Amino acid sequence: MKFLTPIKQFVDSLDAREFKLYLISSLSIAVGITGGIMYRHYNSMTSMKRKIRRINNNREITQKLLGQYEHVKQQKEAVALLLAKDPTFKIVGYLNDTLASLQLAQYKASMTPTEEPLENMPGYSEVRVAIHLTGIDMKQLTECLHKLEQSERVYTKDIAITKQENTNKLDVQLTVGTLETKAVE
């Protein structure tokens, strides 16, 4: 306790006014240091909470993207299996057969196939056929659409229906598509 003796002697030598001044100064410094430490602590905690929220948001987005990726991967596998079942499938022949089975072949004004490679699915191309049917009724149209919908291999891309003037008949512009594997060049 020898180190306290000089401090005690210094404090005893002070008059009341100087003692108060030193006491207030010491307390102010202690409060300032404590306040600074507390400010830094709460500021750090707030910053860390913000970072944790950002990380959690990024984690949720990543989980969502991974789920979507898995879904797309499953769909891609299903498409590959579907295409592997019948590698010789030709959509024009299928549509001609479908129209013939529904007795709609005589209403076919035109059938135009187009093929377009898919940028987001290398190795595959989309074959679309634009079919123009004239003079059909609503029942024939719904039967045709139902028959096309039942096939896993084809899908309806677009349909435009126009009523003929002075009759109950329809003119239909129907676009049907399918995927095919691209021939390796």
VENRAUR-V871598 format. One record per run of one state. SS is the DSSP state (H for helix, E for strand, - for the rest). FROM is the first residue (numbers start at 1). TO is the last residue. If there is no record, write none. Layout:
# VENRAUR-V871598
ss->SS from->FROM to->TO
ss->SS from->FROM to->TO
This chain:
# VENRAUR-V871598
ss->- from->1 to->1
ss->H from->2 to->13
ss->- from->14 to->15
ss->H from->16 to->85
ss->- from->86 to->90
ss->H from->91 to->101
ss->- from->102 to->104
ss->H from->105 to->107
ss->E from->108 to->117
ss->- from->118 to->123
ss->E from->124 to->136
ss->- from->137 to->137
ss->H from->138 to->150
ss->- from->151 to->153
ss->E from->154 to->163
ss->- from->164 to->169
ss->E from->170 to->181
ss->- from->182 to->185
